[in-house]
Amino acid sequence: MVHSISTLVMVIGGIALLVILPRDPWPASLFAYLAACSIVGSYLGRLLLSNGSIAAFILSGAFTSVVFLSGGLLLDICTGGPLYLEASVCGSERYFYRGISVRPEDEARGRPDERAERRESGELQHTYPMGPLGHEGGGTIVEVGSAVKEYLRGGKVSVGDRVGSLIFPTYTDYWVTDISNVQPIPEGVAFEVGCLYEALTCAAWAARHIDIRLGDTVAVNGAGFSGNVLLQGAIKSGASMVIAVDVVEQKLELAKELGADVVINAQEEDPVERVNELTDDEGVDVAVEAVGGTGIGIVQALGMVAHNGLLALYGDNYAPVKEFCFHRFHEDGLRVQNLNAMHYTKLQAIENAREAYRAVQRGVFDIDIILEHSDRYCLDEIADVFAKEAESLDTQQSLKTLIIP
C-alpha cells in the first residue's frame, strides 16, 4: 500500500502551505492555494514513494476498507500514453472561487448523516475555507483494502477496475477513498466519458426524469454541459419545439447541431420576449433552468413558462434572487420539478447513478461531441484554470473543463 503515501503527504503539504502562504485577497485566492497544496503534496509523494520501506512503515495495518485510485504515477498523461485518471471542474466550484456561495440562513438541511457531521464540526456546509476541491472524476483501482469485497449495490471489486467517483478530492495523482464513494464504469462506456461520472449522472438522470410529454414546447436556459444533455433528452422525449438559451455563441452552435429548433443569445436579445414571440405569448410548456449560480436562469425560466406549465429546476443557485415574485406560481398554477440525482440517501443516489449510466451505455446521448468542445489541462495548471474560468462566469467558453494529471 505504499502508493497511499502520496495522499498522506498531499494533506501534510497542504496544511503547511495554508499556514505559510498569504491569504489576501480572500476568499478567491484560497482556491488557488488549495490547488497548489494538492500539486506540491503530489510531487512530495512521488519523491517519498521511491523509499517503499518508509511508506510501508507509516501505513502498516491501516486502510483496510478503502480503494486506491491511480493517475498514472510514472506517466506524463499530457504528452500521451495510457490514461489512468481524469477529473473535471464543476460549475459550482467556479462560483465558490469567486466567493459566490450560500448565506448561512439559506443553508440546506441536508441528509441526516450530513447534519450530524456539521453538528460535530460546528461548521456549515459552505463555510470558508472550502475544500478539498474536485468532486468530479474517475480512475483505475490500483490497490484494494483487505475488507473491500464489493461495490455498494453490488459487483465484485478488483484491481484494474475503471470507476467513477462521487466525492472529492479528484484533483490529484492518487487518492484514497471508501468503496462506497466510487462506482464501476459500465462496459462499453469510454473511460473519458466514465470519468464524468457524477456530472453526467446528474444531467442524464435529469434528462430521463424531466416531465416532458409528446408535443410539448421546451426552453432550456443554459446550454453548457448539462444543458446540452437535457436538450438531447427533450428532443428524444418528443418535444415539438426545443429552444436553447445561452450567452455563448459556440454553445448555441452546438445546441443547434444537436437538434435545437431555435437558439437565443441572451446577450443580443431578450430571451423571454423572444420565447413569447415564438409561442404567440403562450409561453413554453416546460421551462428548464440549467444555469445555476446567481438565479438568472430561474428568472428567465419563470418568464417563459406557460399557464399550468412546468418549471424544471436543475442548476444549483446560491445567491438570493432580487425582486423575485411568486405570484405566477399560484395564479398560473405552475408545476415545479427538482431535477437532482445526488441529494437523496446514499443508496438512492447510487441507484440514480446506475440508472443514468445505463442510458449512457445504450448510446442515448451524444457525449463525444460535447467532449470535442471541452478544454483539457494538466493538473499542474489547475491554479491558472480557476483564475481563468472565474474571470467571466457568464461567458465560460468550454462546455466541460477536464483536468488530467
Buried (B, 14 or more C-beta within 10 A) or exposed (E): BBBBBBBBBBBBBBEBBBEEEEEEEEBBBBBBBBBBBBBBBBBBBBEBBEEEEEBEEBBEEEBEEBBBBBBBBEBEBBEEEEBBBBBBBBBBBBBBBBBBBBEEEEBEEBBEEEEEEBEEEEEBBBBEEBBBBBBBBBBBBBBBBEEBEEBBEEEEBEEEBBBBBBBBBBBBBBBBBBBBBBBBBBEEBBBBBBBBBBBBBBBBBBBBBBEBEEEBBBBBBBBBBBBBBBBBBBBBBEBEBBBBBBBBBEBBBBBBEBBBBBBBBBEEEEBBEBBBEBBEEEBBBBBBBBBBBBBBBBBBBBBBBBEEBBBBBBBBBBBEEEEEEEEBBEEBEBBEBEBBBBBEEBEEBBBBBBBBBEBBBEEBBBBEBBBEBBBBBBBBBBBEBBBBBBEEBEEBBBBBBBBBB
